[in-house]
Amino acid sequence: MWAVALRTLRDPEEAADALQDAFISAFRAAGNFRAESQVTTWLHRIVVNACLDRMRRKQARPTVPLPETGFNEPASPRDSMSDKETKLVIKAALDELPEDQRAPIVLVDVEGYSVAETAKMLGIAEGTVKSRCARGRGKLAKVLGHLRNPDADANVLPHESKSSRVRQASRTQQQGEGR
């Protein structure tokens, strides 16, 4: 539940406060639990609601704190600068998503919950979870495409086919030779 709160709010202090609010709410509502779902699903739903309530109250996008590192800290062989940059780029891309798309993507793609579990947690239909994830993934693909294929030509428009680019290059070369 800590991971859900932390990935949803992206701020450890806000996540801790939301988690505390969620557990207080769960304690107060424990008598109303109807056992129609698993207790973990019920608790995760309460955590997600507490996070969403905090986000709505702030009415601003949370900031991503920079890691505090000093020169005396031991270097980690697996923690290279490019990995840190990639994580920051991914966090920034998630920040650009609307709240209604970010929450399902975090729960399904990052946390690994099923669509059905995510639908119960968010209180929406499974089809809505699927469509919001699809729209969010589409937006993330545009923003993060360079991470998947760093050697791609940045000037190529997404709707252009390779054959149309070859024809255009051929025409340009022929016009240059005709001069």
OpenMM code with the backbone's topology and positions (N, CA, C; nanometers):
from openmm import Vec3, app, unit

residues = "MET TRP ALA VAL ALA LEU ARG THR LEU ARG ASP PRO GLU GLU ALA ALA ASP ALA LEU GLN ASP ALA PHE ILE SER ALA PHE ARG ALA ALA GLY ASN PHE ARG ALA GLU SER GLN VAL THR THR TRP LEU HIS ARG ILE VAL VAL ASN ALA CYS LEU ASP ARG MET ARG ARG LYS GLN ALA ARG PRO THR VAL PRO LEU PRO GLU THR GLY PHE ASN GLU PRO ALA SER PRO ARG ASP SER MET SER ASP LYS GLU THR LYS LEU VAL ILE LYS ALA ALA LEU ASP GLU LEU PRO GLU ASP GLN ARG ALA PRO ILE VAL LEU VAL ASP VAL GLU GLY TYR SER VAL ALA GLU THR ALA LYS MET LEU GLY ILE ALA GLU GLY THR VAL LYS SER ARG CYS ALA ARG GLY ARG GLY LYS LEU ALA LYS VAL LEU GLY HIS LEU ARG ASN PRO ASP ALA ASP ALA ASN VAL LEU PRO HIS GLU SER LYS SER SER ARG VAL ARG GLN ALA SER ARG THR GLN GLN GLN GLY GLU GLY ARG".split()
positions = [
    Vec3(0.0817, -0.1191, 0.0000),
    Vec3(0.0000, 0.0000, 0.0000),
    Vec3(0.0862, 0.1257, 0.0000),
    Vec3(0.2030, 0.1143, 0.0668),
    Vec3(0.2969, 0.2266, 0.0663),
    Vec3(0.3416, 0.2548, -0.0769),
    Vec3(0.3700, 0.1492, -0.1525),
    Vec3(0.4166, 0.1668, -0.2905),
    Vec3(0.3091, 0.2325, -0.3768),
    Vec3(0.1848, 0.1946, -0.3582),
    Vec3(0.0754, 0.2557, -0.4350),
    Vec3(0.0666, 0.4042, -0.4031),
    Vec3(0.0706, 0.4372, -0.2745),
    Vec3(0.0620, 0.5781, -0.2340),
    Vec3(0.1810, 0.6573, -0.2861),
    Vec3(0.2998, 0.5982, -0.2757),
    Vec3(0.4201, 0.6683, -0.3189),
    Vec3(0.4219, 0.6899, -0.4696),
    Vec3(0.3823, 0.5898, -0.5458),
    Vec3(0.3841, 0.6041, -0.6911),
    Vec3(0.2700, 0.6923, -0.7409),
    Vec3(0.1626, 0.6970, -0.6672),
    Vec3(0.0512, 0.7826, -0.7073),
    Vec3(0.0825, 0.9290, -0.6795),
    Vec3(0.1376, 0.9575, -0.5623),
    Vec3(0.1639, 1.0956, -0.5230),
    Vec3(0.3056, 1.1418, -0.5546),
    Vec3(0.3998, 1.0493, -0.5690),
    Vec3(0.5398, 1.0787, -0.6013),
    Vec3(0.6069, 1.1737, -0.5010),
    Vec3(0.5642, 1.1699, -0.3773),
    Vec3(0.6246, 1.2503, -0.2724),
    Vec3(0.6131, 1.1695, -0.1436),
    Vec3(0.7261, 1.1293, -0.0853),
    Vec3(0.7204, 1.0438, 0.0335),
    Vec3(0.6409, 1.1037, 0.1497),
    Vec3(0.6526, 1.2335, 0.1705),
    Vec3(0.5794, 1.2958, 0.2810),
    Vec3(0.4287, 1.2951, 0.2549),
    Vec3(0.3899, 1.3298, 0.1320),
    Vec3(0.2479, 1.3270, 0.0964),
    Vec3(0.1945, 1.1845, 0.1014),
    Vec3(0.2752, 1.0893, 0.0541),
    Vec3(0.2328, 0.9489, 0.0544),
    Vec3(0.2135, 0.8988, 0.1971),
    Vec3(0.3047, 0.9367, 0.2868),
    Vec3(0.2924, 0.8953, 0.4266),
    Vec3(0.1653, 0.9534, 0.4887),
    Vec3(0.1375, 1.0798, 0.4603),
    Vec3(0.0165, 1.1419, 0.5133),
    Vec3(-0.1091, 1.0763, 0.4553),
    Vec3(-0.1070, 1.0486, 0.3261),
    Vec3(-0.2225, 0.9845, 0.2626),
    Vec3(-0.2440, 0.8447, 0.3187),
    Vec3(-0.1353, 0.7727, 0.3411),
    Vec3(-0.1449, 0.6373, 0.3957),
    Vec3(-0.2018, 0.6415, 0.5376),
    Vec3(-0.1576, 0.7390, 0.6158),
    Vec3(-0.2103, 0.7544, 0.7509),
    Vec3(-0.3605, 0.7862, 0.7466),
    Vec3(-0.4005, 0.8773, 0.6587),
    Vec3(-0.5422, 0.9086, 0.6423),
    Vec3(-0.6211, 0.7851, 0.6009),
    Vec3(-0.5622, 0.7067, 0.5107),
    Vec3(-0.6303, 0.5872, 0.4605),
    Vec3(-0.6517, 0.4856, 0.5719),
    Vec3(-0.5510, 0.4641, 0.6546),
    Vec3(-0.5666, 0.3660, 0.7619),
    Vec3(-0.6647, 0.4135, 0.8691),
    Vec3(-0.6685, 0.5418, 0.8918),
    Vec3(-0.7694, 0.5944, 0.9850),
    Vec3(-0.9087, 0.5726, 0.9276),
    Vec3(-0.9240, 0.6000, 0.7982),
    Vec3(-1.0535, 0.5772, 0.7320),
    Vec3(-1.0911, 0.4294, 0.7348),
    Vec3(-0.9928, 0.3424, 0.7109),
    Vec3(-1.0194, 0.1985, 0.7120),
    Vec3(-1.0612, 0.1527, 0.8513),
    Vec3(-0.9955, 0.2051, 0.9528),
    Vec3(-1.0302, 0.1693, 1.0903),
    Vec3(-1.1738, 0.2110, 1.1218),
    Vec3(-1.2084, 0.3323, 1.0805),
    Vec3(-1.3430, 0.3823, 1.1082),
    Vec3(-1.4502, 0.3063, 1.0294),
    Vec3(-1.4142, 0.2592, 0.9094),
    Vec3(-1.5118, 0.1919, 0.8233),
    Vec3(-1.5037, 0.0395, 0.8307),
    Vec3(-1.4238, -0.0131, 0.9209),
    Vec3(-1.4051, -0.1590, 0.9288),
    Vec3(-1.5380, -0.2316, 0.9515),
    Vec3(-1.6271, -0.1731, 1.0251),
    Vec3(-1.7572, -0.2359, 1.0496),
    Vec3(-1.8445, -0.2423, 0.9262),
    Vec3(-1.8165, -0.1595, 0.8281),
    Vec3(-1.8957, -0.1563, 0.7046),
    Vec3(-1.8409, -0.2488, 0.5961),
    Vec3(-1.7277, -0.3159, 0.6219),
    Vec3(-1.6693, -0.4051, 0.5210),
    Vec3(-1.7640, -0.5223, 0.4990),
    Vec3(-1.8037, -0.5427, 0.3711),
    Vec3(-1.9052, -0.6425, 0.3382),
    Vec3(-1.8471, -0.7742, 0.2882),
    Vec3(-1.7176, -0.7863, 0.2796),
    Vec3(-1.6500, -0.9095, 0.2354),
    Vec3(-1.6903, -0.9502, 0.0938),
    Vec3(-1.7283, -0.8543, 0.0094),
    Vec3(-1.7591, -0.8837, -0.1306),
    Vec3(-1.6309, -0.8908, -0.2123),
    Vec3(-1.5229, -0.8400, -0.1568),
    Vec3(-1.3925, -0.8473, -0.2213),
    Vec3(-1.2897, -0.8806, -0.1142),
    Vec3(-1.1658, -0.8962, -0.1568),
    Vec3(-1.0606, -0.9247, -0.0602),
    Vec3(-1.0335, -0.8006, 0.0236),
    Vec3(-0.9839, -0.8216, 0.1427),
    Vec3(-0.9522, -0.7103, 0.2316),
    Vec3(-0.8458, -0.6216, 0.1684),
    Vec3(-0.7477, -0.6825, 0.1004),
    Vec3(-0.6406, -0.6025, 0.0385),
    Vec3(-0.6954, -0.5114, -0.0698),
    Vec3(-0.7912, -0.5617, -0.1474),
    Vec3(-0.8524, -0.4783, -0.2512),
    Vec3(-0.9263, -0.3616, -0.1878),
    Vec3(-0.9999, -0.3897, -0.0817),
    Vec3(-1.0732, -0.2858, -0.0090),
    Vec3(-0.9769, -0.1816, 0.0473),
    Vec3(-0.8666, -0.2275, 0.1076),
    Vec3(-0.7684, -0.1343, 0.1646),
    Vec3(-0.6992, -0.0526, 0.0554),
    Vec3(-0.6661, -0.1177, -0.0558),
    Vec3(-0.6017, -0.0441, -0.1658),
    Vec3(-0.6953, 0.0626, -0.2216),
    Vec3(-0.8211, 0.0316, -0.2283),
    Vec3(-0.9199, 0.1300, -0.2754),
    Vec3(-0.9221, 0.2515, -0.1828),
    Vec3(-0.9155, 0.2265, -0.0538),
    Vec3(-0.9144, 0.3361, 0.0436),
    Vec3(-0.7869, 0.4184, 0.0285),
    Vec3(-0.6730, 0.3517, 0.0051),
    Vec3(-0.5456, 0.4222, -0.0132),
    Vec3(-0.5500, 0.5084, -0.1399),
    Vec3(-0.5993, 0.4512, -0.2477),
    Vec3(-0.6082, 0.5264, -0.3735),
    Vec3(-0.6999, 0.6474, -0.3558),
    Vec3(-0.8128, 0.6289, -0.2880),
    Vec3(-0.9035, 0.7414, -0.2642),
    Vec3(-0.8365, 0.8500, -0.1805),
    Vec3(-0.7606, 0.8096, -0.0792),
    Vec3(-0.6917, 0.9080, 0.0047),
    Vec3(-0.5891, 0.9853, -0.0785),
    Vec3(-0.5190, 0.9159, -0.1667),
    Vec3(-0.4210, 0.9826, -0.2541),
    Vec3(-0.4902, 1.0794, -0.3490),
    Vec3(-0.5983, 1.0339, -0.4101),
    Vec3(-0.6709, 1.1203, -0.5031),
    Vec3(-0.7288, 1.2421, -0.4312),
    Vec3(-0.7762, 1.2222, -0.3088),
    Vec3(-0.8272, 1.3358, -0.2299),
    Vec3(-0.7167, 1.4378, -0.2047),
    Vec3(-0.5970, 1.3896, -0.1707),
    Vec3(-0.4846, 1.4813, -0.1467),
    Vec3(-0.4476, 1.5564, -0.2745),
    Vec3(-0.4484, 1.4853, -0.3874),
    Vec3(-0.4136, 1.5496, -0.5145),
    Vec3(-0.5165, 1.6569, -0.5491),
    Vec3(-0.6425, 1.6271, -0.5260),
    Vec3(-0.7474, 1.7251, -0.5564),
    Vec3(-0.7365, 1.8471, -0.4661),
    Vec3(-0.7041, 1.8221, -0.3386),
    Vec3(-0.6925, 1.9334, -0.2449),
    Vec3(-0.5779, 2.0253, -0.2819),
    Vec3(-0.4696, 1.9694, -0.3279),
    Vec3(-0.3543, 2.0522, -0.3641),
    Vec3(-0.3808, 2.1323, -0.4903),
    Vec3(-0.4548, 2.0730, -0.5841),
    Vec3(-0.4875, 2.1374, -0.7119),
    Vec3(-0.3625, 2.1829, -0.7864),
    Vec3(-0.2533, 2.1153, -0.7616),
    Vec3(-0.1289, 2.1448, -0.8314),
    Vec3(-0.0545, 2.0137, -0.8494),
    Vec3(0.0235, 2.0090, -0.9518),
    Vec3(0.1013, 1.8878, -0.9736),
    Vec3(0.2150, 1.8813, -0.8732),
    Vec3(0.2351, 1.7638, -0.8146),
    Vec3(0.3439, 1.7523, -0.7175),
    Vec3(0.4802, 1.7613, -0.7863),
    Vec3(0.5765, 1.8081, -0.7139),
    Vec3(0.7114, 1.8171, -0.7683),
    Vec3(0.7877, 1.6897, -0.7376),
    Vec3(0.8871, 1.6615, -0.8164),
    Vec3(0.9717, 1.5456, -0.7946),
    Vec3(1.0991, 1.5940, -0.7272),
    Vec3(1.1228, 1.5526, -0.6015),
    Vec3(1.2434, 1.5996, -0.5340),
    Vec3(1.3679, 1.5386, -0.5967),
    Vec3(1.4719, 1.6180, -0.6068),
    Vec3(1.5985, 1.5687, -0.6574),
    Vec3(1.6687, 1.4904, -0.5467),
    Vec3(1.7402, 1.3851, -0.5826),
    Vec3(1.8084, 1.3078, -0.4797),
    Vec3(1.9197, 1.3900, -0.4153),
    Vec3(1.9290, 1.3778, -0.2842),
    Vec3(2.0339, 1.4476, -0.2131),
    Vec3(2.1550, 1.3552, -0.2071),
    Vec3(2.2586, 1.3915, -0.2799),
    Vec3(2.3790, 1.3089, -0.2818),
    Vec3(2.4982, 1.3940, -0.2438),
    Vec3(2.5871, 1.3326, -0.1765),
    Vec3(2.7089, 1.4005, -0.1374),
    Vec3(2.8284, 1.3306, -0.1980),
    Vec3(2.9433, 1.3965, -0.1936),
    Vec3(3.0605, 1.3375, -0.2570),
    Vec3(3.1163, 1.2213, -0.1767),
    Vec3(3.0787, 1.2061, -0.0498),
    Vec3(3.1305, 1.0977, 0.0333),
    Vec3(3.0470, 0.9709, 0.0245),
    Vec3(2.9374, 0.9753, -0.0461),
    Vec3(2.8521, 0.8586, -0.0554),
    Vec3(2.9157, 0.7557, -0.1482),
    Vec3(2.9013, 0.6280, -0.1156),
    Vec3(2.9603, 0.5252, -0.2020),
    Vec3(2.8884, 0.5188, -0.3367),
    Vec3(2.9633, 0.4960, -0.4396),
    Vec3(2.9056, 0.4856, -0.5736),
    Vec3(2.8438, 0.3481, -0.5907),
    Vec3(2.7283, 0.3431, -0.6514),
    Vec3(2.6606, 0.2173, -0.6784),
    Vec3(2.6897, 0.1776, -0.8224),
    Vec3(2.7411, 0.0580, -0.8456),
    Vec3(2.7769, 0.0198, -0.9830),
    Vec3(2.6568, 0.0112, -1.0765),
    Vec3(2.5367, -0.0171, -1.0257),
    Vec3(2.4188, -0.0297, -1.1103),
    Vec3(2.3444, 0.1015, -1.1266),
    Vec3(2.3793, 0.2026, -1.0492),
    Vec3(2.3044, 0.3275, -1.0507),
    Vec3(2.3802, 0.4323, -1.1314),
    Vec3(2.3773, 0.4202, -1.2627),
    Vec3(2.4501, 0.5139, -1.3472),
    Vec3(2.3681, 0.6410, -1.3687),
    Vec3(2.4336, 0.7429, -1.4183),
    Vec3(2.3671, 0.8710, -1.4406),
    Vec3(2.2568, 0.8579, -1.5455),
    Vec3(2.2793, 0.7764, -1.6462),
    Vec3(2.1767, 0.7615, -1.7496),
    Vec3(2.0509, 0.6951, -1.6933),
    Vec3(2.0680, 0.6016, -1.5989),
    Vec3(1.9510, 0.5407, -1.5354),
    Vec3(1.8720, 0.6446, -1.4568),
    Vec3(1.9426, 0.7328, -1.3873),
    Vec3(1.8753, 0.8377, -1.3108),
    Vec3(1.8021, 0.9334, -1.4046),
    Vec3(1.8670, 0.9680, -1.5156),
    Vec3(1.8036, 1.0577, -1.6119),
    Vec3(1.6790, 0.9937, -1.6716),
    Vec3(1.6879, 0.8648, -1.7019),
    Vec3(1.5729, 0.7933, -1.7578),
    Vec3(1.4571, 0.7927, -1.6593),
    Vec3(1.4862, 0.7682, -1.5321),
    Vec3(1.3808, 0.7684, -1.4308),
    Vec3(1.3155, 0.9055, -1.4211),
    Vec3(1.3954, 1.0105, -1.4270),
    Vec3(1.3404, 1.1456, -1.4203),
    Vec3(1.2536, 1.1762, -1.5415),
    Vec3(1.2966, 1.1300, -1.6597),
    Vec3(1.2189, 1.1523, -1.7814),
    Vec3(1.0853, 1.0779, -1.7725),
    Vec3(1.0885, 0.9564, -1.7199),
    Vec3(0.9655, 0.8779, -1.7067),
    Vec3(0.8724, 0.9421, -1.6049),
    Vec3(0.9270, 0.9875, -1.4924),
    Vec3(0.8435, 1.0547, -1.3922),
    Vec3(0.7815, 1.1809, -1.4503),
    Vec3(0.8603, 1.2567, -1.5278),
    Vec3(0.8075, 1.3789, -1.5887),
    Vec3(0.6960, 1.3449, -1.6880),
    Vec3(0.7149, 1.2358, -1.7632),
    Vec3(0.6117, 1.1951, -1.8588),
    Vec3(0.4839, 1.1536, -1.7857),
    Vec3(0.4972, 1.0824, -1.6748),
    Vec3(0.3793, 1.0459, -1.5962),
    Vec3(0.3106, 1.1697, -1.5402),
    Vec3(0.3900, 1.2700, -1.5028),
    Vec3(0.3334, 1.3949, -1.4507),
    Vec3(0.2495, 1.4666, -1.5555),
    Vec3(0.2832, 1.4496, -1.6836),
    Vec3(0.2099, 1.5166, -1.7905),
    Vec3(0.0731, 1.4543, -1.8153),
    Vec3(0.0549, 1.3297, -1.7705),
    Vec3(-0.0726, 1.2620, -1.7923),
    Vec3(-0.1802, 1.3215, -1.7031),
    Vec3(-0.3022, 1.3247, -1.7517),
    Vec3(-0.4122, 1.3663, -1.6647),
    Vec3(-0.4278, 1.2662, -1.5495),
    Vec3(-0.4776, 1.3142, -1.4398),
    Vec3(-0.4922, 1.2322, -1.3191),
    Vec3(-0.5726, 1.1046, -1.3452),
    Vec3(-0.6788, 1.1138, -1.4265),
    Vec3(-0.7632, 0.9974, -1.4514),
    Vec3(-0.6932, 0.8903, -1.5348),
    Vec3(-0.5866, 0.9240, -1.6060),
    Vec3(-0.5103, 0.8250, -1.6813),
    Vec3(-0.3891, 0.7761, -1.6018),
    Vec3(-0.3313, 0.8645, -1.5214),
    Vec3(-0.2109, 0.8291, -1.4457),
    Vec3(-0.2399, 0.7195, -1.3436),
    Vec3(-0.3486, 0.7322, -1.2674),
    Vec3(-0.3787, 0.6348, -1.1621),
    Vec3(-0.3945, 0.4923, -1.2178),
    Vec3(-0.4733, 0.4706, -1.3245),
    Vec3(-0.4820, 0.3340, -1.3777),
    Vec3(-0.3487, 0.2816, -1.4318),
    Vec3(-0.2696, 0.3681, -1.4938),
    Vec3(-0.1408, 0.3230, -1.5469),
    Vec3(-0.0468, 0.2837, -1.4337),
    Vec3(-0.0446, 0.3623, -1.3277),
    Vec3(0.0410, 0.3288, -1.2138),
    Vec3(-0.0025, 0.1953, -1.1536),
    Vec3(-0.1321, 0.1771, -1.1349),
    Vec3(-0.1802, 0.0541, -1.0729),
    Vec3(-0.1601, -0.0681, -1.1623),
    Vec3(-0.1902, -0.0556, -1.2911),
    Vec3(-0.1823, -0.1714, -1.3808),
    Vec3(-0.0388, -0.1967, -1.4267),
    Vec3(0.0262, -0.0948, -1.4810),
    Vec3(0.1566, -0.1151, -1.5433),
    Vec3(0.2739, -0.1109, -1.4461),
    Vec3(0.2644, -0.0286, -1.3428),
    Vec3(0.3764, -0.0169, -1.2497),
    Vec3(0.3612, -0.1139, -1.1332),
    Vec3(0.2432, -0.1148, -1.0720),
    Vec3(0.2199, -0.1990, -0.9554),
    Vec3(0.1834, -0.3427, -0.9921),
    Vec3(0.1338, -0.3654, -1.1134),
    Vec3(0.1042, -0.5004, -1.1579),
    Vec3(-0.0333, -0.5538, -1.1190),
    Vec3(-0.1253, -0.4658, -1.0815),
    Vec3(-0.2599, -0.5109, -1.0498),
    Vec3(-0.3343, -0.5439, -1.1785),
    Vec3(-0.4305, -0.6337, -1.1659),
    Vec3(-0.5110, -0.6680, -1.2826),
    Vec3(-0.6073, -0.5532, -1.3117),
    Vec3(-0.6643, -0.5579, -1.4305),
    Vec3(-0.7619, -0.4560, -1.4694),
    Vec3(-0.8821, -0.4620, -1.3761),
    Vec3(-0.9248, -0.5830, -1.3399),
    Vec3(-1.0405, -0.5988, -1.2522),
    Vec3(-1.0123, -0.5396, -1.1139),
    Vec3(-0.8931, -0.5688, -1.0595),
    Vec3(-0.8581, -0.5144, -0.9280),
    Vec3(-0.8496, -0.3619, -0.9325),
    Vec3(-0.7909, -0.3110, -1.0399),
    Vec3(-0.7775, -0.1662, -1.0548),
    Vec3(-0.9153, -0.1009, -1.0658),
    Vec3(-1.0044, -0.1647, -1.1399),
    Vec3(-1.1404, -0.1109, -1.1538),
    Vec3(-1.2097, -0.1030, -1.0181),
    Vec3(-1.1927, -0.2064, -0.9364),
    Vec3(-1.2535, -0.2050, -0.8027),
    Vec3(-1.1916, -0.0956, -0.7171),
    Vec3(-1.0587, -0.0823, -0.7231),
    Vec3(-0.9900, 0.0173, -0.6408),
    Vec3(-1.0319, 0.1595, -0.6769),
    Vec3(-1.0478, 0.1839, -0.8075),
    Vec3(-1.0813, 0.3189, -0.8532),
    Vec3(-1.2315, 0.3431, -0.8609),
    Vec3(-1.3087, 0.2359, -0.8488),
    Vec3(-1.4541, 0.2509, -0.8541),
    Vec3(-1.5061, 0.2849, -0.9922),
    Vec3(-1.4407, 0.2297, -1.0935),
    Vec3(-1.4832, 0.2533, -1.2316),
    Vec3(-1.4954, 0.1188, -1.3033),
    Vec3(-1.5530, 0.1188, -1.4212),
    Vec3(-1.5711, -0.0047, -1.4978),
    Vec3(-1.4373, -0.0528, -1.5541),
    Vec3(-1.4274, -0.1842, -1.5763),
    Vec3(-1.3043, -0.2416, -1.6320),
    Vec3(-1.2728, -0.1820, -1.7689),
    Vec3(-1.3754, -0.1619, -1.8493),
    Vec3(-1.3537, -0.1017, -1.9814),
    Vec3(-1.2967, 0.0384, -1.9715),
    Vec3(-1.3373, 0.1106, -1.8691),
    Vec3(-1.2850, 0.2454, -1.8476),
    Vec3(-1.1380, 0.2389, -1.8110),
    Vec3(-1.1014, 0.1413, -1.7274),
    Vec3(-0.9598, 0.1228, -1.6916),
    Vec3(-0.8791, 0.0940, -1.8178),
    Vec3(-0.9304, 0.0040, -1.9010),
    Vec3(-0.8589, -0.0326, -2.0236),
    Vec3(-0.8420, 0.0874, -2.1169),
    Vec3(-0.9485, 0.1644, -2.1345),
    Vec3(-0.9408, 0.2774, -2.2274),
    Vec3(-0.8508, 0.3878, -2.1734),
    Vec3(-0.8568, 0.4123, -2.0423),
    Vec3(-0.7688, 0.5150, -1.9845),
    Vec3(-0.6231, 0.4725, -1.9920),
    Vec3(-0.5968, 0.3440, -1.9691),
    Vec3(-0.4598, 0.2936, -1.9831),
    Vec3(-0.4131, 0.3066, -2.1281),
    Vec3(-0.5001, 0.2717, -2.2209),
    Vec3(-0.4620, 0.2798, -2.3624),
    Vec3(-0.4322, 0.4239, -2.4033),
    Vec3(-0.5170, 0.5175, -2.3624),
    Vec3(-0.4921, 0.6582, -2.3959),
    Vec3(-0.3646, 0.7085, -2.3296),
    Vec3(-0.3456, 0.6713, -2.2044),
    Vec3(-0.2242, 0.7135, -2.1332),
    Vec3(-0.0995, 0.6539, -2.1932),
    Vec3(-0.1058, 0.5263, -2.2305),
    Vec3(0.0103, 0.4609, -2.2931),
    Vec3(0.0422, 0.5262, -2.4269),
    Vec3(-0.0613, 0.5652, -2.4996),
    Vec3(-0.0385, 0.6336, -2.6268),
    Vec3(0.0348, 0.7646, -2.6070),
    Vec3(-0.0064, 0.8397, -2.5058),
    Vec3(0.0613, 0.9663, -2.4766),
    Vec3(0.2043, 0.9414, -2.4295),
    Vec3(0.2226, 0.8394, -2.3456),
    Vec3(0.3569, 0.8077, -2.2977),
    Vec3(0.4462, 0.7613, -2.4125),
    Vec3(0.3896, 0.6870, -2.5064),
    Vec3(0.4686, 0.6395, -2.6201),
    Vec3(0.5228, 0.7557, -2.7019),
    Vec3(0.4410, 0.8598, -2.7184),
    Vec3(0.4877, 0.9766, -2.7931),
    Vec3(0.5988, 1.0487, -2.7188),
    Vec3(0.5815, 1.0634, -2.5884),
    Vec3(0.6790, 1.1378, -2.5083),
    Vec3(0.8069, 1.0569, -2.4848),
    Vec3(0.7926, 0.9247, -2.4678),
    Vec3(0.9063, 0.8404, -2.4319),
    Vec3(0.9585, 0.7560, -2.5478),
    Vec3(0.9108, 0.7806, -2.6681),
    Vec3(0.9535, 0.7014, -2.7839),
    Vec3(1.1030, 0.7022, -2.8050),
    Vec3(1.1673, 0.8122, -2.7741),
    Vec3(1.3123, 0.8216, -2.7933),
    Vec3(1.3888, 0.7256, -2.7024),
    Vec3(1.3301, 0.6829, -2.5921),
    Vec3(1.3969, 0.5880, -2.5030),
    Vec3(1.3988, 0.4480, -2.5625),
    Vec3(1.2946, 0.4161, -2.6368),
    Vec3(1.2856, 0.2834, -2.6970),
    Vec3(1.3736, 0.2712, -2.8210),
    Vec3(1.3802, 0.3777, -2.9005),
    Vec3(1.4564, 0.3750, -3.0246),
    Vec3(1.5393, 0.5024, -3.0349),
    Vec3(1.6504, 0.5097, -2.9610),
    Vec3(1.7281, 0.6330, -2.9580),
    Vec3(1.7936, 0.6683, -3.0918),
    Vec3(1.8075, 0.5718, -3.1817),
    Vec3(1.8730, 0.5980, -3.3100),
    Vec3(1.7758, 0.6434, -3.4180),
    Vec3(1.6481, 0.6544, -3.3846),
    Vec3(1.5474, 0.6925, -3.4844),
    Vec3(1.5705, 0.8353, -3.5315),
    Vec3(1.5346, 0.8591, -3.6561),
    Vec3(1.5483, 0.9917, -3.7137),
    Vec3(1.4435, 1.0828, -3.6524),
    Vec3(1.4877, 1.1866, -3.5841),
    Vec3(1.3955, 1.2756, -3.5131),
    Vec3(1.3109, 1.3593, -3.6073),
    Vec3(1.3514, 1.3739, -3.7341),
    Vec3(1.2789, 1.4580, -3.8276),
    Vec3(1.1710, 1.3840, -3.9045),
    Vec3(1.1564, 1.2545, -3.8820),
    Vec3(1.0581, 1.1762, -3.9550),
    Vec3(0.9236, 1.1908, -3.8855),
    Vec3(0.8236, 1.2275, -3.9619),
    Vec3(0.6895, 1.2383, -3.9063),
    Vec3(0.6332, 1.0990, -3.8843),
    Vec3(0.5520, 1.0758, -3.7811),
    Vec3(0.5031, 0.9420, -3.7498),
    Vec3(0.4198, 0.8790, -3.8604),
    Vec3(0.3526, 0.9576, -3.9446),
    Vec3(0.2668, 0.8999, -4.0480),
    Vec3(0.3420, 0.8694, -4.1769),
    Vec3(0.4668, 0.9101, -4.1869),
    Vec3(0.5431, 0.8845, -4.3086),
    Vec3(0.5918, 0.7405, -4.3120),
    Vec3(0.5815, 0.6767, -4.4255),
    Vec3(0.6362, 0.5426, -4.4400),
    Vec3(0.7792, 0.5543, -4.4905),
    Vec3(0.8525, 0.4455, -4.4772),
    Vec3(0.9918, 0.4457, -4.5221),
    Vec3(0.9985, 0.4685, -4.6735),
    Vec3(0.9058, 0.4080, -4.7473),
    Vec3(0.9091, 0.4226, -4.8929),
    Vec3(0.8835, 0.5674, -4.9345),
    Vec3(0.7948, 0.6383, -4.8638),
    Vec3(0.7696, 0.7778, -4.9009),
    Vec3(0.8908, 0.8642, -4.8690),
    Vec3(0.9635, 0.8312, -4.7640),
    Vec3(1.0852, 0.9064, -4.7307),
    Vec3(1.1934, 0.8814, -4.8363),
    Vec3(1.2015, 0.7547, -4.8853),
    Vec3(1.3003, 0.7213, -4.9890),
    Vec3(1.2667, 0.7962, -5.1180),
    Vec3(1.1365, 0.7982, -5.1566),
    Vec3(1.0966, 0.8701, -5.2776),
    Vec3(1.1291, 1.0185, -5.2655),
    Vec3(1.1005, 1.0777, -5.1502),
    Vec3(1.1275, 1.2200, -5.1293),
    Vec3(1.2778, 1.2473, -5.1385),
    Vec3(1.3593, 1.1607, -5.0789),
    Vec3(1.5045, 1.1791, -5.0853),
    Vec3(1.5541, 1.1667, -5.2285),
    Vec3(1.4947, 1.0732, -5.3053),
    Vec3(1.5332, 1.0551, -5.4447),
    Vec3(1.4995, 1.1799, -5.5269),
    Vec3(1.3785, 1.2348, -5.5049),
    Vec3(1.3390, 1.3569, -5.5762),
    Vec3(1.4323, 1.4728, -5.5423),
    Vec3(1.4658, 1.4863, -5.4163),
    Vec3(1.5547, 1.5942, -5.3739),
    Vec3(1.6907, 1.5796, -5.4388),
    Vec3(1.7399, 1.4547, -5.4472),
    Vec3(1.8721, 1.4315, -5.5081),
    Vec3(1.8674, 1.4618, -5.6583),
    Vec3(1.7586, 1.4202, -5.7259),
    Vec3(1.7462, 1.4466, -5.8700),
    Vec3(1.7384, 1.5952, -5.8989),
    Vec3(1.6670, 1.6684, -5.8129),
    Vec3(1.6578, 1.8135, -5.8341),
    Vec3(1.7946, 1.8770, -5.8150),
    Vec3(1.8731, 1.8241, -5.7216),
    Vec3(2.0056, 1.8790, -5.6987),
    Vec3(2.0996, 1.8517, -5.8139),
    Vec3(2.0838, 1.7341, -5.8817),
    Vec3(2.1694, 1.6988, -5.9939),
    Vec3(2.1311, 1.7778, -6.1189),
    Vec3(2.0028, 1.8174, -6.1305),
    Vec3(1.9551, 1.8896, -6.2486),
    Vec3(2.0043, 2.0340, -6.2506),
    Vec3(2.0546, 2.0857, -6.1455),
    Vec3(2.0972, 2.2243, -6.1390),
    Vec3(2.2316, 2.2460, -6.1941),
] * unit.nanometer
topology = app.Topology()
chain = topology.addChain("A")
for resn in residues:
    res = topology.addResidue(resn, chain)
    for name in ("N", "CA", "C"):
        topology.addAtom(name, app.Element.getBySymbol(name[0]), res)
